[in-house]
Amino acid sequence: MNEIEFTYLAMIAVSLIIGFILGTVACIIVTAKETRELKEDAEKFRDLYFEEMDKWKSKYDQNDYEAY
């Protein structure tokens, strides 16, 4: 009877350990993917922002030169 109980407990422990390891690996993979996607979106926004700022800056620079 003791051996059967130990076997069941060992199977439960092994299942929990495997689940914990798989969960940790999946969490790391998903986090890395989301981080990469967020970084790409931030780069797109940053490029667009500086592009628009350059347009406005050159627009007002041209108007300032024409006034003199």
N, C-alpha and C positions, 0 to 999 in steps of 0.2 A: 504494500500500500504506500509506503514512503517513497519508493522509487517512482511510482506512477505520479504522485503529487509533485515530486521534484522535476519530472519530465514535463509536466504541464507548466509549472512555474518557469522552467528554462525556456520552453517554447514561447511563453508570453514575454519573457525578458528579451529574447532574441528578436521577436516581432517588434517590440517597442524600440529597441536599438536600431533596427533596420529602418523603421519608420522615421525615427529622429534623424538619421543620417540622410535619408532620401529627402525629407522635408527641408533640411538645412541646405543641401545641394540645390534643390529647386528654388529656394528663396534666394540664394546667391545668384543663380542664373537669371531669374526674373528681375532682380534688383539691378544687375549689370545691364540687362537689355533696356530697362526703363531709363537708367542713367544715361546710356548712350543716346537714346531717342531724345531725351530732354536736352542733352548737350547739343545735338544737331539742331533742334528747334531754337535754342538760345543763339546759336551761331547764325541761323537764318534771320532771326529778329535783329541781332546786332548788325549784320550786314545791311539789312533794310533800313535800320535806324540811321546808320552813318551815311548811307546813300541819300536818304531824305534830308539829313542835316547839311550835307554838301550842296544839295540843290538849293535849299533856303539860304545858305551862307553865300553862295555865288549870286543868287538873285539879289540879295540886299547889298552885296559888294558892288554889283553892276549899277544899281540905283544910286549908291553913294558917289561913285565916280562920275556919273552923268550929272549930278547936281553941281559939281564943281566945275 
